Amino acid sequence: MSLRAIIADDQSLVRTGFRMILAADGIEVVAEAVDGVEAVSAVRRTRPDVVLMDIRMPRMDGLEATRRILAGGGDETRVIILTTYDLDHYVYGALTAGASGFLLKDVTPEYLVTAVRLVRAGDALLAPKITRRLIERFATRDETRATLHRDLSELTPRELEVLRLLATGLSNAELATRLTLSAATVKTHVARILSKLGLRDRVQAVVLAYETGLISPGTSAAAD
């Protein structure tokens, strides 16, 4: 089964370049959109696996388009936000809106393809150098907001430990090494955490860990 994608960006050069990169790796671009309105419409029409979504676009920006796509029954569609470093302050909003991660626009062709396939498989883009920095910078401890979130008491002590380390940006392989567990066991723990908390992917787990105060900005995965 081929992987199907939509590219939403108001710059034709960006759309063309990304389309060529994806097509060269066998990924079908089923539609392009120049703004958020077109992106939402295209998703409803074609039901793609992944959407590459720019943030700043006319009529409707990428954040609002992401919210509408994911709130409108697009459970099978994953959204990757396209951004640049000067748009850092938008990214936390994108993650809380349900995006499965983000890419910088100067991403290498190889990483673009890897990212699209990664989120299609149900994982999320959690590059520690970028995602963790942004979440730590913009996640705030708001007691009122935290009470609106799911009760972390549903998790076992081991699951809380896994979630705490996952939120620092560790991959499954790194979690396995740190906790002296098999990769399969770590994968099972992560899946149970997501299921118990009703989360889509690892990105939402990281956001929740910060917003509930399970982990604080500046926390690292270094051994105590």
N, C-alpha and C positions, 0 to 999 in steps of 0.2 A: 504494500500500500504506500503510495507516494505521499510525501509530506507537502502540505499546501499552505501557502503564506500570502499575506497581504502586506504591502508597503505603503504606509501613510506618511507623507512628507510633502511640504509645499515646494520643495526644490526638485525640479525635474532631474537635475544631474545626480542628486543623491538617489532618487528612485531608480534611475537607469543603472547606476553603478551597483546598487544592491541587487537589483534584478539579475544582472549579468553574473554576479558572484554566486547567487543562489542557484540559478539555472545551471551553471557549470558543475554544480555538485548534485544535480538531479532533483532540486527542490523547486516545485511548481509555484510560480507567483500567479495566483488566480485573479488578483485585482490590485489596482493602485488607487490611492486617494490623495487629494491635494489639501484636504482639511478634515477636521474631526467629523463633520456631518457626513461626508462621503465615506469615511472610515466605518462609522456605525452602520450605514446603509449597506456597504460592501460586505461586512461581517454577517449581517442578517441574511444577505442574499447568497453568499457562498459558503458560509460556515467553515472558515479556514482553521488550520491547526494552530498557527502562530501569526500574530500581527506585530510588525515592526512599526512602532508608533512614535512620531516626532512629538515634541511638547508644544512648541510655539507654532501654531498654524492659524490661518484666518477662520472666521465664523465660529469655530469651536476648537478649543485647544485639545491636546492629547490627553490631558488628565481627565477632563470631562468626558471625552470619548471613551476612555478606558472604563470609567465608572459606568457609563451607559451600556457598554458592551458586556461587562461582567455582571451587571445587575439585570440585564435583559435575557437571562437564560443562556449566556454564552459559556456554560460550564466546561465545554470541551476546548474552548479557545484560550490560548495563552497570549499574554501581551508583554512584549519587551519594549521598554521605553528607550528612545534614542535621545541622547543628551550631550552636552558639552560641559566642561568644568564650570563655566560661568552660570550654569543653570542648576547648581547644586541645591538651591533652596526649593526647587520644584520636585526633586527626586523623592524625598520622604513622602510627599503627598501622593506621588505615583505608586509607591509601594503600599501605602495604606489603602489606595483605591483598588488594589488587587493585582497590580502588575507583578509578573514573575521575575522581574529584574530589569536591568538596564544596560545599555551599551553606549560607549562614547562613539561619536560619529567618525572618529579617525581609527576605528577598530580595523584590525587586519582582516583580510578575506577569510583566512583560516579560522579565526576566532568567531567571526560572524556566523559561519556555517556551524561551528561547534555549538555556539550559543542557541541557535534555532533548534538544533536537534536535541540539545540538552533539555530545554523547557518543554519540547514536545513529548519527551519521555517522562515528564512529570517532575523534573527537578527544577531548580531555580538558580539564577545567576547570583552567586554570593562571593564574588571576588573580594577577599579581605581588604586589599589596598584601596578599594573604591567603595563598595557597599557598606562595609563596617564603618569607614570614616564618616560617611554621610549620615548613617543612622545614629552614630554616637553624637554627631554634631547637632542633629535636629530633633531627635527623640527627647521629649521632655517628660518628666515625672509629674503627671497630673492625677492626683488622687481621685478626682471626680470622674475623669475619663476611665481610669483604671477599673473603677467599680462596674463599668458597663461591660467589661470583658469577661470572658469565660473564667470559671473558677479553676485555678491551677491545682487545687487540692485533689482534682480527679487524677492527677498524675502520681505515679509511684516515686519514691525517692530517687531511684535510678533514672527514671524518665525526666525528672526535674534536673538532674545532673547533666543528662544528655542535652536537654534544651538549653541549659545555661552555657555549656561549651559550644553548642551549635551557634548560639547567638554571638559568639566572639568571631565567627567566620570560619570555623573548622569544617573541613570536608568529612565525609563518612570515613575515608581512609585515615585521616588524622584523628578522628574520634576513636576509631578502633585501636590505634596505637596508644593514645592517651589513656583509654580506659581498659586496655588489655583485653579487648573483646574481638570476636571475629567480625569481618565486614558484614556478614549476613545478619548477625545479632544487632549490630548498630542500625542497619537498614530497617530491621523489625521495630526497634525502639522508636526510630524517627517516624515510621508509618503509624505506630500506635499513638504517638504524641499528636500528630496531625489529625488523626481520626477522633481522638477524645476531645480535642479542642475545636473541631469543626473547621480546620484551616485547609486552604488550598495547597500550600507548598511551604518550603523552608523560609522564603522571604516573609510570609505572614507570621511564621513562628518567631523569627527574629524581631519583627516589629512588636509582637505581643510581649516578648520577653522584656523588651525595654519599657514598654508602656505600663506594664504591671509592676515594674521595679524589681523583677527577678534578677536583672542585670543592670548595672549602671554605666553611663558613658565613661569611657576610660578603662573599663575592665578588660584585661587581656586573658589569653588562654595559657599564659605561662604557669608552670607548676608552682605551687605554694612553697 
